[in-house]
Amino acid sequence: MTVSTVQISVVVPAFNEAANIETTIGRLRDYLDGEQLSWELIVVDDGSTDGTAALVRAMAARDPRIRITVGSRKGKGAAVRRGMLDAHGEWRFMADADLSMPPDNIGRFFAALRESPETDVLIGSREAAGAQRIGEPWRRHAAGRLFNYLTQALGVRGIRDTQCGFKMLSADAVRALCPQTTIDGFAFDFELLFLARRFGFSVKEVGITWLCRVDSRVSLWRGMAAFGDIARVRWHAVRGRYARGPFPRRHWTEHSQSGTHG
């Protein structure tokens, strides 16, 4: 497999995920191989102290399609940005390390792409048609809906779930959007989608099955800090910090998703 033949790059930001990372990589590998996709998997270790990087290196030594990038502790947004820009795939898929979405749901993204081939940014959604939430406490759900109401009011109207950690972008969208992003933390997703709208990229929500992780790291404090980051995004836009679109659009070809069965 050469760089030019990579159909999908899966980018997994990881911080202290030694308990999960081998299982996550194994499940993703099994699914992608089963769909006969040409793929690469990039784990971006965000300064882990629990041996996550060593586990990934061992798996990468056995499979050259698996790569690891190691950085200092900067936050999920910085890790995703780095991995997406380092990737080679025609499509770049970001996935949370806890894999709270079953790997076979990746097929839903390609199915949505076949329905709307002009789409450049497909986002996993726990609110779109066909979505299912499993094991989520009602307080967390309520807090998430409140956060979404605010994000819609502040720049991403019509997007019902900005924060789900599973998103797929075309290579063109990654090259246009990721270098513009400035948020390293929880609100990275909001900034990415805000810029996608600003630059004229088509955005589509894809309903997924989502299993709530009991020890999720989405805390009240992080949620509060995200409001400040959202305000920064709006301020950057007012001050002209971001470039303006539209950017060149890719041309959809059927071979982009050959081997996927939906």
N, C-alpha and C positions, 0 to 999 in steps of 0.2 A: 504494500500500500504506500503510495506516495502522498505528499502533502496535498497535491491538487485533487486527489480522489477522496479526501475525507468528506463524507456527507454530513456528519454531525459530530461536533465536539461537545462533550459534557463537562461542565466546569463545576467542581464541588469545593466551595470554601469550607475550611475546617479549622476549628479551634478546640483542642483537647477532646478529640473524637476517637480515642484509641479503643473505646468499648464498642464502637459502631462501624468504623471505617472499612474494615475488611469485609464485613457483611454487605455494606452499601456498595462497595466496588464490585463484589461478586455478583450481586443481584443485577446491577446495571450491565455488567459484562454479559451475563447470561441472556438478558433480554435483548440487547443490541445484536449479539451473535445470532440469536433465534430469528431476528427480523432480517438477517443477511445485510445489515448496514455496514458501510465502511465508517469506522469511528475512531475517536481518540477520547481518553478520559484524563482530565487535568485536575489534580487535587492541589488547591492553593492553601498551604498550611500557614495560618495566621499567627505564628509564634507559639505553637503548642508546647507544653511542658510535660506531656504525659506519654511521649513515645509515638504519637500519631505519625510523624514524618518517617520514622524508622519502619513502621508497618507498611506504609505506602511504598517506600523504596524497595522493600522486599518483594512486593507484588509487581512493581514496575520492572524489576530485574527478570521476572519470569514472563512478562508480557510487554513488549515495546510500545504497545498502544496506550499504556498507562504512563502518565508523567506526573511529576511533583514539582511544585515551585514553593520555596520556603521563604517567608518574609518575617518581618517583625510585627508585633501586635499593633495593627492599625485599624481593624474593624472589618466587618463583613463587606461593606461597600468597596473598600480598597482591594480586598481579596478577589471579589467578583470582577472588578474592573481589570485587574491584572490578568486573571485567567482568561477572560473573554478576549482581550487584546492579544494574548499569547497564542490563542487557539488558531487552528488552520481550517476548520470546517466551514462548509457553505452555510450551515446552520449551527448556532452556538446555543446550547441549552444549559441554563444554570439550575442547579439542584441542591437543596439543603442536604447536609451530611446525614441527618437523621432519617432521610428518605421517607418522610411522612406521606408522600404520594407514591403509590405502587409504580414500579418501573413501566408496567404495561400501559400506563396512562400516557406515556410519551406518544403512543400511537394516536391518541386523541388530537394531539397538536398537528400531526401530519394530516389527519382526516380533516381538521378545520382548515388547513392550508389548501387542501384539494377543493374545498367548498369556496374559499376566498383566496385565490392564488395571488392576489395583489398585496396580501398582508405581509408586513415586514417584522412585526412584533406581536407574538402570541403569548398571552400571559395566563398561567394557571389561575383559576378562580374558584373560590369556595362559595360563590354566590351565583354563578352563571348556571344556565340550564344544564341539568345532568350532574350537578355537583352533589357531593355527599360529605357531610362532616361526621366523624366518628369520635366519640369520647371527649368532646369539648365541653368544659364547664360553661354554664350560661353566663357567668360574670365575664369570662374572657371573650365570649362571643359578643356580649353587649359592648365591652370596651372597644373591640375591633370595629363594630359598626359605627360607634361614635367617632373613632379616628377616621374611618372612611368618609363619613359625612363632611368632616372638616377638609380632608384632602380633595374631595370633589369641589367644595366651595372655593378652594384656594388654587385650583388649576387643572384638575384632571376630571372634569365633569363627565359623568356617564360611565366611568370605570368603577365597578362595584367592589373590587378587591385589588388594591395596589400592592399589598404586602406579602402575598403568597410567594414562597421562595422558589417557585418553579416557573421559568420563563424561557421562551425560545426566540432568538433574534436572527435575522439574516446577517451574513457577514458585512454587507453594506451598512446595515443599521448599527452594528457594533462599531465599525470604523468611524461612523459619523457621530454617534452618541457618547460612547464611553470616554473618549478624550475630553469631552466637555464637562463630564460629571465632576463635582467637587465634594460631595458628601461621602464620608467613609463609613458612617454608621447606619442605623436602622432605617433612616429616611432615604437611603440610596435608591430604593425602588420608586419612590415618589418622584425624585429628581429625574430618573431615567425616563419615566413615562411622561412627565412634564415636558422634557426635551423632545421626546418622540412626537408628541402633539405639535410642539412649536416648530419642529423641523419638517412636518408634513408626512411623517411615516404613518402607515395604516396600523392600527392597534386592534386586536381581537381577543376577547376573553374566552377561555376554554374551561368548561366545567370539569373538575377533577374530583377524585375520591381523596379525602384528606383525613389522616389519623392523627389526632392531637397527641403530642408527646407530653407525658406527665411532667418531666423535668425541663420543659421548654425554657429557653433563656430569654424569652420575651418578657421582661419584667415591667412593672409599673414605672420604674425610674427611666428605663430605656424608652418607653412610650412617651413620657413627658419630655425627654431630651429630643425626641423626634419632632415635636412641635417647634422647637427652636430651629432645627435644621430646615424644616419646611419654610419657616420665615426667612431663613437665609437664601433659600432657592428663589423665593419671590423677590427678595432684595437684589440678588444677582441679576435677575431678569430686568428689573427696573433700571439697574445701573449699567446694563449692556454687557454684563460679564460673558454671556453666552453668544456664540455665533448665531446667525440666522439661516434658515433653510430657504427653499427646499433643497435637499441633497439628491444626487443621482440615485435612481431607483434600480434595483436589480430586475432581471427578467426571469420570470418563473419558467422552469423547464421541468418536464415530468421526471427526468432522471434525478432531480433533487431529492425525491423521496421514494425512488424505486426500492423495493424490498420491504416497505412498510405495508402492513395489512390493515392499519386502522384499528 
